[in-house]
Amino acid sequence: MLAVGVGTLNCFLNAMFPLWDRMWSIATRPLFLLSGVIFLYDNIPEPYRGWLWYNP
């Protein structure tokens, strides 16, 4: 439900404010890097490797 709410809000803000698309991409870029998508699981140090199990 949280994802549906954020997606709906994001869709509305994109339609009402064209600048929102640029702001959203800047705001979510660190989240993309921190989610471990770019790095292999084995290359991440041990204290942080356990946190990746909570990442959907």
A tleap script that builds the chain and sets N, CA, C and O, in Angstrom:
source leaprc.protein.ff14SB
mol = sequence {
  NMET LEU ALA VAL GLY VAL GLY THR LEU ASN
  CYS PHE LEU ASN ALA MET PHE PRO LEU TRP
  ASP ARG MET TRP SER ILE ALA THR ARG PRO
  LEU PHE LEU LEU SER GLY VAL ILE PHE LEU
  TYR ASP ASN ILE PRO GLU PRO TYR ARG GLY
  TRP LEU TRP TYR ASN CPRO
}
set mol.1.N position { 0.818 -1.183 0.000 }
set mol.1.CA position { 0.000 0.000 0.000 }
set mol.1.C position { 0.867 1.254 0.000 }
set mol.1.O position { 0.517 2.270 -0.600 }
set mol.2.N position { 2.006 1.160 0.687 }
set mol.2.CA position { 2.910 2.315 0.702 }
set mol.2.C position { 3.443 2.600 -0.702 }
set mol.2.O position { 3.532 3.757 -1.112 }
set mol.3.N position { 3.795 1.548 -1.435 }
set mol.3.CA position { 4.310 1.734 -2.794 }
set mol.3.C position { 3.240 2.305 -3.717 }
set mol.3.O position { 3.544 3.136 -4.574 }
set mol.4.N position { 2.003 1.875 -3.556 }
set mol.4.CA position { 0.908 2.413 -4.366 }
set mol.4.C position { 0.693 3.889 -4.044 }
set mol.4.O position { 0.472 4.699 -4.944 }
set mol.5.N position { 0.757 4.231 -2.775 }
set mol.5.CA position { 0.580 5.623 -2.374 }
set mol.5.C position { 1.696 6.519 -2.892 }
set mol.5.O position { 1.430 7.613 -3.391 }
set mol.6.N position { 2.938 6.069 -2.779 }
set mol.6.CA position { 4.063 6.861 -3.274 }
set mol.6.C position { 4.009 6.969 -4.791 }
set mol.6.O position { 4.289 8.031 -5.347 }
set mol.7.N position { 3.655 5.894 -5.458 }
set mol.7.CA position { 3.542 5.932 -6.920 }
set mol.7.C position { 2.438 6.863 -7.390 }
set mol.7.O position { 2.612 7.602 -8.359 }
set mol.8.N position { 1.308 6.828 -6.709 }
set mol.8.CA position { 0.205 7.716 -7.068 }
set mol.8.C position { 0.561 9.173 -6.824 }
set mol.8.O position { 0.274 10.034 -7.656 }
set mol.9.N position { 1.184 9.451 -5.690 }
set mol.9.CA position { 1.630 10.811 -5.397 }
set mol.9.C position { 2.664 11.279 -6.412 }
set mol.9.O position { 2.622 12.424 -6.861 }
set mol.10.N position { 3.580 10.407 -6.769 }
set mol.10.CA position { 4.604 10.746 -7.754 }
set mol.10.C position { 3.980 11.027 -9.122 }
set mol.10.O position { 4.394 11.960 -9.810 }
set mol.11.N position { 3.010 10.246 -9.509 }
set mol.11.CA position { 2.311 10.465 -10.779 }
set mol.11.C position { 1.590 11.809 -10.775 }
set mol.11.O position { 1.659 12.555 -11.752 }
set mol.12.N position { 0.908 12.115 -9.695 }
set mol.12.CA position { 0.209 13.396 -9.588 }
set mol.12.C position { 1.180 14.573 -9.645 }
set mol.12.O position { 0.942 15.546 -10.360 }
set mol.13.N position { 2.274 14.482 -8.889 }
set mol.13.CA position { 3.239 15.573 -8.867 }
set mol.13.C position { 3.928 15.744 -10.216 }
set mol.13.O position { 4.247 16.869 -10.601 }
set mol.14.N position { 4.162 14.662 -10.936 }
set mol.14.CA position { 4.728 14.763 -12.289 }
set mol.14.C position { 3.776 15.483 -13.228 }
set mol.14.O position { 4.208 16.257 -14.082 }
set mol.15.N position { 2.491 15.233 -13.074 }
set mol.15.CA position { 1.513 15.863 -13.950 }
set mol.15.C position { 1.330 17.348 -13.626 }
set mol.15.O position { 1.140 18.163 -14.528 }
set mol.16.N position { 1.388 17.695 -12.348 }
set mol.16.CA position { 1.141 19.077 -11.951 }
set mol.16.C position { 2.385 19.968 -12.033 }
set mol.16.O position { 2.292 21.149 -12.367 }
set mol.17.N position { 3.542 19.388 -11.725 }
set mol.17.CA position { 4.784 20.165 -11.680 }
set mol.17.C position { 5.848 19.463 -12.518 }
set mol.17.O position { 6.406 18.460 -12.072 }
set mol.18.N position { 6.143 19.959 -13.712 }
set mol.18.CA position { 7.137 19.306 -14.573 }
set mol.18.C position { 8.534 19.229 -13.938 }
set mol.18.O position { 9.313 18.339 -14.279 }
set mol.19.N position { 8.851 20.134 -13.035 }
set mol.19.CA position { 10.151 20.118 -12.377 }
set mol.19.C position { 10.285 18.941 -11.405 }
set mol.19.O position { 11.399 18.554 -11.050 }
set mol.20.N position { 9.166 18.379 -10.979 }
set mol.20.CA position { 9.189 17.292 -10.003 }
set mol.20.C position { 9.955 16.075 -10.511 }
set mol.20.O position { 10.594 15.382 -9.719 }
set mol.21.N position { 9.908 15.804 -11.789 }
set mol.21.CA position { 10.616 14.650 -12.346 }
set mol.21.C position { 12.112 14.770 -12.087 }
set mol.21.O position { 12.758 13.793 -11.708 }
set mol.22.N position { 12.650 15.936 -12.286 }
set mol.22.CA position { 14.075 16.188 -12.047 }
set mol.22.C position { 14.394 16.077 -10.555 }
set mol.22.O position { 15.409 15.492 -10.179 }
set mol.23.N position { 13.539 16.632 -9.715 }
set mol.23.CA position { 13.770 16.572 -8.271 }
set mol.23.C position { 13.684 15.135 -7.755 }
set mol.23.O position { 14.460 14.742 -6.884 }
set mol.24.N position { 12.756 14.360 -8.283 }
set mol.24.CA position { 12.586 12.965 -7.859 }
set mol.24.C position { 13.803 12.132 -8.231 }
set mol.24.O position { 14.236 11.285 -7.450 }
set mol.25.N position { 14.357 12.362 -9.415 }
set mol.25.CA position { 15.528 11.598 -9.822 }
set mol.25.C position { 16.739 11.948 -8.962 }
set mol.25.O position { 17.548 11.073 -8.652 }
set mol.26.N position { 16.874 13.209 -8.574 }
set mol.26.CA position { 17.979 13.605 -7.701 }
set mol.26.C position { 17.790 13.023 -6.296 }
set mol.26.O position { 18.761 12.603 -5.668 }
set mol.27.N position { 16.576 12.995 -5.812 }
set mol.27.CA position { 16.299 12.501 -4.459 }
set mol.27.C position { 16.477 10.986 -4.352 }
set mol.27.O position { 16.896 10.498 -3.302 }
set mol.28.N position { 16.172 10.239 -5.398 }
set mol.28.CA position { 16.225 8.784 -5.314 }
set mol.28.C position { 17.548 8.185 -5.797 }
set mol.28.O position { 17.764 6.982 -5.649 }
set mol.29.N position { 18.423 8.988 -6.363 }
set mol.29.CA position { 19.710 8.459 -6.825 }
set mol.29.C position { 20.524 7.860 -5.682 }
set mol.29.O position { 21.066 6.768 -5.854 }
set mol.30.N position { 20.640 8.513 -4.521 }
set mol.30.CA position { 21.383 7.864 -3.421 }
set mol.30.C position { 20.730 6.559 -2.954 }
set mol.30.O position { 21.430 5.624 -2.565 }
set mol.31.N position { 19.416 6.489 -2.989 }
set mol.31.CA position { 18.744 5.249 -2.590 }
set mol.31.C position { 19.081 4.114 -3.544 }
set mol.31.O position { 19.227 2.969 -3.117 }
set mol.32.N position { 19.205 4.420 -4.827 }
set mol.32.CA position { 19.566 3.408 -5.811 }
set mol.32.C position { 20.971 2.891 -5.551 }
set mol.32.O position { 21.219 1.688 -5.633 }
set mol.33.N position { 21.889 3.794 -5.238 }
set mol.33.CA position { 23.265 3.376 -4.974 }
set mol.33.C position { 23.370 2.586 -3.676 }
set mol.33.O position { 24.118 1.610 -3.605 }
set mol.34.N position { 22.630 2.994 -2.650 }
set mol.34.CA position { 22.695 2.320 -1.362 }
set mol.34.C position { 21.977 0.974 -1.349 }
set mol.34.O position { 22.206 0.166 -0.449 }
set mol.35.N position { 21.125 0.723 -2.320 }
set mol.35.CA position { 20.361 -0.524 -2.309 }
set mol.35.C position { 21.186 -1.732 -2.709 }
set mol.35.O position { 20.720 -2.862 -2.565 }
set mol.36.N position { 22.388 -1.528 -3.203 }
set mol.36.CA position { 23.253 -2.652 -3.550 }
set mol.36.C position { 22.978 -3.220 -4.921 }
set mol.36.O position { 23.401 -4.341 -5.204 }
set mol.37.N position { 22.298 -2.509 -5.776 }
set mol.37.CA position { 21.993 -3.015 -7.107 }
set mol.37.C position { 23.252 -3.059 -7.967 }
set mol.37.O position { 23.429 -3.975 -8.770 }
set mol.38.N position { 24.112 -2.083 -7.800 }
set mol.38.CA position { 25.308 -1.984 -8.636 }
set mol.38.C position { 26.414 -2.910 -8.140 }
set mol.38.O position { 27.196 -3.420 -8.942 }
set mol.39.N position { 26.489 -3.132 -6.835 }
set mol.39.CA position { 27.560 -3.914 -6.250 }
set mol.39.C position { 27.137 -5.357 -6.066 }
set mol.39.O position { 25.961 -5.647 -5.848 }
set mol.40.N position { 28.116 -6.274 -6.157 }
set mol.40.CA position { 27.845 -7.675 -5.870 }
set mol.40.C position { 27.726 -7.877 -4.365 }
set mol.40.O position { 28.363 -7.173 -3.581 }
set mol.41.N position { 26.935 -8.808 -3.986 }
set mol.41.CA position { 26.704 -9.068 -2.561 }
set mol.41.C position { 27.999 -9.452 -1.859 }
set mol.41.O position { 28.221 -9.049 -0.717 }
set mol.42.N position { 28.853 -10.221 -2.516 }
set mol.42.CA position { 30.096 -10.672 -1.890 }
set mol.42.C position { 31.116 -9.555 -1.717 }
set mol.42.O position { 32.017 -9.687 -0.888 }
set mol.43.N position { 31.010 -8.465 -2.465 }
set mol.43.CA position { 31.972 -7.373 -2.377 }
set mol.43.C position { 31.623 -6.341 -1.311 }
set mol.43.O position { 32.422 -5.444 -1.043 }
set mol.44.N position { 30.468 -6.449 -0.709 }
set mol.44.CA position { 30.041 -5.488 0.310 }
set mol.44.C position { 30.598 -5.937 1.657 }
set mol.44.O position { 30.506 -7.120 1.985 }
set mol.45.N position { 31.177 -5.023 2.453 }
set mol.45.CA position { 31.743 -5.405 3.759 }
set mol.45.C position { 30.700 -6.040 4.679 }
set mol.45.O position { 29.503 -5.778 4.566 }
set mol.46.N position { 31.177 -6.862 5.570 }
set mol.46.CA position { 30.315 -7.675 6.432 }
set mol.46.C position { 29.309 -6.894 7.273 }
set mol.46.O position { 28.162 -7.336 7.345 }
set mol.47.N position { 29.631 -5.786 7.907 }
set mol.47.CA position { 28.582 -5.140 8.711 }
set mol.47.C position { 27.382 -4.692 7.877 }
set mol.47.O position { 26.254 -4.674 8.369 }
set mol.48.N position { 27.623 -4.334 6.624 }
set mol.48.CA position { 26.546 -3.821 5.770 }
set mol.48.C position { 25.882 -4.924 4.957 }
set mol.48.O position { 24.778 -4.738 4.447 }
set mol.49.N position { 26.529 -6.044 4.834 }
set mol.49.CA position { 25.980 -7.150 4.042 }
set mol.49.C position { 24.687 -7.679 4.654 }
set mol.49.O position { 23.761 -8.053 3.933 }
set mol.50.N position { 24.626 -7.710 5.954 }
set mol.50.CA position { 23.407 -8.181 6.625 }
set mol.50.C position { 22.221 -7.262 6.411 }
set mol.50.O position { 21.075 -7.712 6.409 }
set mol.51.N position { 22.486 -5.991 6.232 }
set mol.51.CA position { 21.402 -5.024 6.003 }
set mol.51.C position { 20.733 -5.237 4.661 }
set mol.51.O position { 19.562 -4.894 4.496 }
set mol.52.N position { 21.453 -5.796 3.693 }
set mol.52.CA position { 20.875 -5.996 2.375 }
set mol.52.C position { 19.745 -7.029 2.371 }
set mol.52.O position { 18.936 -7.056 1.443 }
set mol.53.N position { 19.687 -7.866 3.388 }
set mol.53.CA position { 18.591 -8.820 3.452 }
set mol.53.C position { 17.251 -8.149 3.679 }
set mol.53.O position { 16.209 -8.734 3.382 }
set mol.54.N position { 17.259 -6.926 4.201 }
set mol.54.CA position { 16.025 -6.175 4.418 }
set mol.54.C position { 15.595 -5.402 3.167 }
set mol.54.O position { 14.498 -4.844 3.123 }
set mol.55.N position { 16.455 -5.373 2.161 }
set mol.55.CA position { 16.155 -4.647 0.925 }
set mol.55.C position { 15.266 -5.519 0.030 }
set mol.55.O position { 15.616 -6.662 -0.263 }
set mol.56.N position { 14.134 -4.992 -0.398 }
set mol.56.CA position { 13.249 -5.832 -1.223 }
set mol.56.C position { 13.807 -6.125 -2.584 }
set mol.56.O position { 13.169 -6.817 -3.377 }
savepdb mol mol.pdb
quit
